[in-house]
Amino acid sequence: MGKKIAIVGGGASCIAFIESFINECNKESTDNLHFMVFEKLPEIGPGNAYQSDAKSNLLNTKAGYITALKDRPGDFFKWLDENQQKWKPEYPGLEIHEDTYAPRPLFGMYMQDTFNAVVNKAREADIKVDVIQDEVVNLKENYEAETVIVSTISGADYEVDKSVIACGTSLLSPDALINHKQIYHSPYPVDNITNNIPKDADIAVIGARLSAIDAVIGMIENGHKGKITLYSRSGLFPSVRGVQGRYKNQYLALDFINRNYPDINITDLSDLFFKEMERYRAQNPDNMEEELVFPPPPITDFEKFLSYEIDMAQHKRGWQAVLYDTNSLLADVWGMLPDGEKDWFMNEMLASAMSMRISIPIENAIKMREYVRSGQLQFVTGNSEIAKEGDQLFITTDDGQRVETGAVIYATGSPRDANMCDSQLLRNLLQDGLVRQHPFGGIDVCEQYHNIVDNSGNFSNTIYAVGEITNGKFLFTSAMDIIVRHAHKCATVLHKHITHGIKRDLVA
Ligand SMILES: Cc1cc2nc3c(=O)[nH]c(=O)nc-3n(C[C@H](O)[C@H](O)[C@H](O)COP(=O)(O)OP(=O)(O)OC[C@H]3O[C@@H](n4cnc5c(N)ncnc54)[C@H](O)[C@@H]3O)c2cc1C
């Protein structure tokens, strides 16, 4: 009998998942396999991150290092080289090298082609892949038949054997915000804010991470003339990427930790980081020596902060290479830490760690500094509160200052409380108790198998989740290499469960 697998969301996780699943089938085949990919947007591949809305949105990973496929490092760069006729007409004059931070829409084009390539590869393995352009609004388990009913917004129901939730980042629901036509719950698509906010309006951007930078650069490069203020609760801003290449950790590496630190804690991790830095410095004598302050202090002078970061970014910043290489072990090490330390880290240190860990290309930092110097951009540290009076919007900050603003853009990412997200599917699943929130964000899944966990703590044997929706469980999922690795793990496990069945004791 055939098996149907529904994938909710046709972004990076979906592509990586199907590709890995086909590879598993090539090792041990499964008859009559049928993937049904549900995607609410018109295109499969770009997902939320790599849409064609603004050429000014840059990848934060160098072109030579980013790929959607596990066994094909450098695949994006190869695609750029082999498909110049597809992208050059839209980007005349753009030269891309392995170290370029390419426009994200280009990666979206690559993702579309990669999806098509994966569908062809599936066909060769006798696996059917159908795309259903519809929004999934609910999943229900049929416990007796061990199937799942997938319900869509258009009113259709599909019965499948397994379902994978791969719906990416969810945003703050507009319902959680003041109702005003100049309040935007997300900067994306960037052409929505550039087309709808009057060019001379003063704008408040809530948040100061990557999506806030996309909003500022997108607005100004599209002719915005009004002032823009970034409001950052933590007072932190991403570091700027140096010129170092990749580095393979020896001490901050999973096998080393498993062998030597079975009960690792955050102090051990910090010691290992400094040991790793010594090794990095020995191998890279031209590394820039920097005094690392952790947690970094809140920014008091934005221009000075940017100038320092831009100067440092002309050099090798070994600490960034060491931190980058921890992508491959983050989820495992996070799972090993005592619960109390996880709580402390999430509540006290996360913003600081992210500001150092998620760095931005120097091009963007230089643009931001130009805007500050011209007086168009400013940065405010501390809590801020939005209020509506009649048609007017006001923003009040910790120091009691209250200013009128013409528009407010929330660039705060996924809300930690999944009930406040804009996904009807997630809200329904939470309401029905089929999934439970992870206290650190997103939904709870089994660490080993990616099965979802219901509100009584039971693992599902038919529904799995992968990608950004699992960010609380795994601490950090917002990078392609992590997404691809998790999708591969989920595909391997799901293939095993389909071919050999899944016993409760396997997952509990
Ligand atoms: C703005 C942004 C920029 C990023 N830039 C980088 C970068 O430069 N480098 C890097 O390594 N990583 C980056 N990331 C992190 C990560 O690589 C991407 O987020 C990645 O695309 C996540 O994959 P995903 O499959 O989990 O989600 P997505 O790729 O977003 O795919 C989810 C898909 O599900 C669809 N969907 C959602 N709900 C439903 C539903 N109910 N029914 C049907 N369809 C649904 C969405 O429309 C979307 O297409 C970025 C993330 C964001 C948000």
The ligand as an ORCA input file, in Angstrom:
! r2SCAN-3c Opt
* xyz 0 1
  C      14.217     37.382      6.889
  C      15.130     36.200      7.056
  C      16.397     36.188      6.486
  C      17.237     35.080      6.620
  N      18.480     35.109      6.050
  C      19.294     34.038      6.197
  C      20.604     34.030      5.597
  O      21.017     34.987      4.969
  N      21.384     32.924      5.764
  C      20.965     31.834      6.476
  O      21.698     30.845      6.600
  N      19.731     31.817      7.044
  C      18.904     32.882      6.938
  N      17.652     32.853      7.520
  C      17.275     31.698      8.346
  C      16.786     30.437      7.590
  O      17.752     29.991      6.680
  C      15.507     30.694      6.806
  O      14.547     31.229      7.643
  C      14.941     29.407      6.197
  O      14.280     29.761      5.012
  C      13.967     28.701      7.123
  O      13.414     27.594      6.495
  P      11.950     27.057      6.864
  O      11.642     25.996      5.880
  O      11.909     26.713      8.312
  O      10.975     28.276      6.659
  P      10.609     29.042      5.311
  O      11.710     28.933      4.340
  O      10.123     30.367      5.676
  O       9.393     28.186      4.698
  C       8.146     28.097      5.316
  C       7.070     28.116      4.242
  O       5.852     27.676      4.807
  C       4.774     28.407      4.224
  N       3.665     28.301      5.163
  C       3.616     28.761      6.425
  N       2.462     28.386      7.027
  C       1.766     27.692      6.096
  C       0.497     27.056      6.130
  N      -0.266     27.065      7.227
  N       0.050     26.445      5.000
  C       0.825     26.417      3.874
  N       2.041     27.027      3.793
  C       2.511     27.630      4.907
  C       5.358     29.796      4.090
  O       4.638     30.534      3.131
  C       6.793     29.488      3.668
  O       6.909     29.434      2.268
  C      16.794     33.952      7.380
  C      15.527     33.980      7.974
  C      14.695     35.078      7.809
  C      13.322     35.056      8.461
*
